[in-house]
């Protein structure tokens, strides 16, 4: 593994590092036939995943599909060699017009605001997956999911494994995410569609993520609620790489894989580390619950190897970024929520 940078001077430098493909990813995509379509490419992770795919497999067509409501995203993808198609994924006719790429990475979904428009949440998280799974039944489909499909587990347990039945705590978001998985499972079994259910627990970018949220509160003197006192995280570049490699590791029928860091960390300890790096004293309220949304990454590590960026390095990068008041997308993860209301 090459030496990790000490810091990122610009957003561009960070994204360049984040989208650099590993030799393992290049090899996996080389043996994966066909072009790659990324549905929901306009979200937080989609642009860097699509750019990584194009860098890893420059001879393949990489197609990004989204509404492209955020200014500049489509232009940046085009500049990186990614073809773009604007489409509303709720529109079945629009879905049917899309090219039938051999490989689909499905990243669309709705979390924040889920409680404000519950019918839309269920339409995006269940109806859209059902249509995609049916229309693209001849493709390989890696479907982004979430660790929130699991029940809370004891924090000292090492996390929920893929064998734990997906029965989440209350809340329309987590419950609809189980529905999303069920749609992909049903059509995969019905049509023999290869795939993976990508249960991601907290990707880390400098501009958002659990570490960004904790570090920003330490920097700004805000009180940190310790009720959700433990978490797992993974560098977004590592998460994107595993997602793309899953195309070469698809199963028939589709099967789940937890994607997160191999260690469970204590929020209070991470906040204390930010305090040291930022010269601040963290403020806390509450006490850690004995359970949390903790995922076991053993299957991912066995199939794809450990993440390339360790937790301590992610903390150092975030502290440096926050100390310089660099760009943020102002989208808190709400990792501390325990009642399922987002």
C-alpha positions in Angstrom: 0.0 0.0 0.0 1.4 3.4 -0.9 1.9 6.0 1.8 -1.2 7.9 2.8 -1.1 11.7 2.5 -0.8 13.8 5.7 -3.6 16.2 4.6 -5.6 17.4 1.6 -5.0 21.0 0.6 -8.1 21.1 -1.6 -11.4 19.3 -2.4 -9.8 18.4 -5.8 -6.8 16.8 -4.1 -9.0 14.8 -1.8 -11.3 13.6 -4.6 -8.3 12.7 -6.7 -7.0 10.5 -3.9 -10.4 9.1 -3.2 -11.1 8.0 -6.8 -7.7 6.4 -7.4 -8.4 2.7 -8.1 -6.5 -0.1 -6.5 -4.8 -2.9 -8.5 -7.4 -5.3 -7.1 -10.3 -3.1 -8.4 -8.7 -2.8 -11.8 -8.3 -6.6 -12.0 -11.8 -7.2 -10.9 -13.4 -4.8 -13.4 -11.1 -6.2 -16.2 -12.8 -9.6 -15.7 -16.3 -8.2 -15.4 -17.9 -8.0 -18.9 -19.9 -5.0 -20.0 -20.5 -1.4 -19.2 -21.4 0.1 -15.8 -24.5 2.2 -15.0 -24.6 4.1 -11.7 -28.2 4.9 -10.8 -28.6 7.7 -8.3 -25.2 9.0 -9.3 -26.0 12.5 -8.0 -25.8 11.7 -4.3 -23.0 12.1 -1.8 -21.0 9.0 -3.0 -22.1 8.6 -6.6 -19.8 11.1 -8.3 -16.7 9.7 -6.8 -17.8 6.1 -7.3 -18.5 6.8 -11.0 -15.1 8.6 -11.4 -13.3 5.7 -9.7 -15.0 3.2 -12.1 -13.9 5.2 -15.1 -10.3 5.4 -13.9 -10.2 1.7 -13.1 -11.8 0.7 -16.4 -11.2 3.5 -19.0 -12.3 1.3 -21.9 -15.7 0.6 -20.4 -18.6 3.0 -20.8 -19.6 4.4 -17.4 -23.1 5.9 -17.3 -24.4 8.0 -14.5 -28.2 8.4 -14.1 -29.9 11.0 -11.8 -32.1 14.0 -11.9 -28.9 16.1 -11.6 -30.7 18.8 -9.5 -27.4 19.9 -7.9 -25.6 22.4 -9.9 -22.2 21.3 -11.4 -22.4 17.6 -10.7 -23.3 16.6 -14.3 -20.6 18.8 -15.8 -17.9 17.4 -13.4 -18.9 13.8 -14.4 -18.8 14.6 -18.1 -15.4 16.1 -17.7 -14.2 12.8 -16.0 -15.4 10.8 -19.0 -18.7 9.6 -17.4 -21.7 9.7 -19.7 -24.8 11.2 -18.0 -28.5 10.6 -18.5 -30.9 12.8 -16.7 -33.9 10.8 -15.5 -36.5 10.6 -12.7 -36.2 7.0 -11.4 -39.8 7.2 -10.1 -40.8 7.3 -13.8 -41.1 3.7 -15.1 -41.1 4.9 -18.7 -37.8 6.7 -18.1 -36.3 3.6 -16.6 -37.3 1.5 -19.5 -35.6 3.9 -21.9 -32.3 3.5 -20.2 -29.6 1.4 -21.9 -29.5 -2.1 -20.5 -26.0 -2.0 -19.1 -24.5 -5.4 -18.1 -23.6 -3.9 -14.7 -25.7 -1.7 -12.4 -24.7 0.0 -9.2 -28.0 1.1 -7.6 -27.4 4.0 -5.2 -30.8 5.8 -5.2 -32.7 6.1 -1.9 -34.3 8.5 0.5 -33.3 9.0 4.1 -33.2 12.6 5.3 -36.7 14.0 5.4 -38.1 10.5 5.4 -40.4 11.3 8.3 -41.7 14.4 6.5 -43.0 12.6 3.4 -43.4 9.0 4.3 -45.1 7.9 1.1 -42.3 9.3 -1.0 -39.8 7.5 1.2 -41.5 4.2 0.5 -41.8 4.9 -3.2 -38.1 5.7 -3.5 -36.9 2.9 -1.2 -39.2 0.1 -2.3 -41.1 0.9 -5.5 -38.1 2.2 -7.5 -35.9 -0.9 -6.5 -38.8 -3.2 -7.6 -38.9 -1.5 -11.0 -35.2 -1.5 -11.5 -34.8 -5.1 -10.4 -37.5 -6.1 -12.9 -36.4 -4.0 -15.8 -32.7 -4.8 -15.4 -33.2 -8.5 -14.6 -30.5 -9.4 -17.1 -27.8 -7.2 -15.4 -25.6 -7.7 -12.4 -27.0 -5.4 -9.7 -25.0 -4.2 -6.7 -27.7 -2.5 -4.6 -26.7 0.0 -1.9 -28.4 -0.7 1.4 -27.6 0.2 5.0 -26.6 -1.3 8.3 -29.8 0.2 9.6 -31.7 -2.9 8.4 -30.3 -4.7 11.5 -31.7 -4.5 15.0 -29.5 -2.8 17.6 -27.0 -5.3 18.9 -24.8 -5.2 22.1 -21.8 -2.9 21.4 -19.4 -5.5 22.7 -20.7 -8.2 20.3 -18.5 -7.3 17.4 -21.5 -6.2 15.4 -24.4 -7.8 13.5 -23.2 -10.3 10.9 -25.0 -10.9 7.6 -26.7 -13.9 9.2 -28.7 -11.6 11.6 -32.2 -11.3 10.2 -33.0 -7.7 9.0 -35.5 -6.6 11.5 -34.7 -3.0 12.3 -35.9 -0.8 15.1 -39.0 1.4 14.4 -39.0 4.0 11.8 -40.1 4.3 8.1 -36.5 4.8 6.8 -35.0 1.6 8.2 -38.1 -0.4 7.5 -38.4 0.7 3.9 -34.7 -0.2 3.5 -35.6 -3.7 4.4 -38.3 -3.5 1.7 -35.7 -2.3 -0.8 -33.6 -5.4 -0.1 -36.6 -7.7 -0.4 -37.4 -6.4 -3.8 -33.9 -7.1 -5.1 -34.0 -10.5 -3.4 -37.3 -11.4 -4.9 -36.5 -10.5 -8.5 -33.0 -11.9 -8.2 -34.5 -15.3 -7.2 -37.2 -15.0 -9.8 -35.0 -14.2 -12.8 -31.6 -15.5 -11.7 -30.2 -11.9 -11.5 -26.7 -11.9 -9.9 -26.0 -9.2 -7.3 -25.0 -8.1 -3.9 -26.9 -6.2 -1.1 -24.3 -3.5 0.0 -25.0 -2.9 3.7 -22.9 0.3 4.2 -22.3 1.7 7.7 -21.1 5.3 7.4 -18.8 6.3 4.6 -16.2 9.0 5.6 -15.5 12.1 3.4 -13.9 15.3 4.7 -17.1 17.2 3.9 -19.6 15.0 5.8 -19.8 11.8 7.8 -19.9 10.6 11.4 -16.3 11.8 12.1 -17.0 15.2 10.5 -20.1 15.5 12.7 -18.2 14.6 15.9 -15.2 16.8 15.0 -17.3 19.8 14.1 -19.2 19.7 17.4 -15.9 19.5 19.3 -14.5 22.4 17.2 -17.6 24.6 17.7 -18.1 23.7 21.4 -21.4 22.0 20.8 -22.6 19.2 23.2 -22.3 15.7 21.9 -25.1 13.2 22.8 -23.5 9.9 23.8 -26.7 7.9 23.7 -25.5 6.2 20.5 -22.1 5.8 22.0 -20.5 3.5 19.4 -20.2 3.3 15.6 -18.3 1.8 12.7 -17.0 3.9 9.7 -15.1 3.3 6.5 -13.2 5.7 4.1 -15.5 6.5 1.2 -12.8 5.5 -1.3 -12.6 2.0 0.3 -16.4 1.7 0.3 -16.6 2.7 -3.4 -13.9 0.3 -4.3 -15.7 -2.6 -2.6 -19.0 -1.7 -4.3 -17.4 -1.8 -7.7 -15.5 -5.0 -6.9 -18.8 -6.6 -5.8 -19.8 -6.6 -9.5 -17.1 -9.3 -10.0 -18.2 -11.0 -6.8 -21.9 -11.1 -7.5 -23.9 -14.1 -6.3 -27.1 -15.7 -7.7 -29.4 -15.1 -5.9 -28.1 -11.9 -4.5 -26.6 -11.9 -1.0 -25.8 -9.3 1.6 -22.4 -7.9 2.6 -21.6 -5.6 5.4 -19.3 -2.7 4.3 -17.7 -0.8 7.2 -14.5 -0.6 9.2 -13.4 -3.6 11.2 -13.3 -1.8 14.5 -16.1 -0.5 16.7 -15.2 2.9 18.2 -16.4 4.8 21.2 -17.8 8.2 20.3 -16.4 9.7 23.5 -12.9 8.5 22.8 -13.0 9.8 19.2 -14.3 13.1 20.5 -11.4 13.2 22.9 -8.9 12.6 20.1 -10.5 15.5 18.1 -10.2 17.6 21.3 -6.4 16.9 21.4 -6.0 17.7 17.7 -8.1 20.8 17.7 -7.1 22.2 21.1 -10.7 21.9 22.5 -12.4 20.2 25.4 -15.4 18.1 24.2 -18.8 18.6 25.9 -21.0 15.5 26.5 -24.5 14.7 27.6 -26.1 11.3 28.3 -24.4 8.0 28.6 -23.7 5.3 26.0 -26.5 2.8 25.4 -25.5 -0.9 25.7 -26.7 -1.5 22.1 -26.2 0.2 18.8 -26.2 -0.1 15.0 -22.9 -2.0 14.9 -21.9 -4.1 11.9 -19.4 -6.9 11.6 -17.1 -6.5 8.6 -15.5 -9.9 8.7 -17.0 -11.1 5.5 -15.9 -8.0 3.6 -12.4 -8.3 5.0 -12.2 -12.0 4.0 -13.4 -11.2 0.4 -11.8 -7.9 -0.3 -9.1 -7.4 2.3 -9.0 -4.7 5.1 -9.7 -1.1 4.3 -6.7 0.9 3.1 -7.3 3.9 5.4 -7.3 3.2 9.2 -9.6 5.1 11.7 -6.8 7.2 13.2 -5.8 8.6 9.8 -9.4 9.5 9.1 -9.6 11.3 12.4 -6.4 13.2 11.6 -7.6 14.2 8.2 -11.0 15.4 9.5 -9.4 17.4 12.3 -7.0 19.1 9.8 -9.9 19.9 7.4 -12.1 21.3 10.2 -9.3 23.3 11.7 -9.0 25.1 8.3 -12.8 25.5 8.0 -12.8 23.8 4.7 -15.8 22.9 2.6 -18.8 21.0 4.1 -22.0 19.9 2.4 -24.0 20.6 5.6 -25.7 17.2 5.7 -25.4 15.7 9.2 -25.5 11.9 9.3 -27.8 11.9 12.4 -25.8 8.8 13.5 -27.0 9.5 17.1 -30.7 9.0 16.3 -32.1 5.9 18.0 -35.8 6.2 17.3 -35.5 5.9 13.5 -36.9 9.4 12.8 -34.8 11.2 10.2 
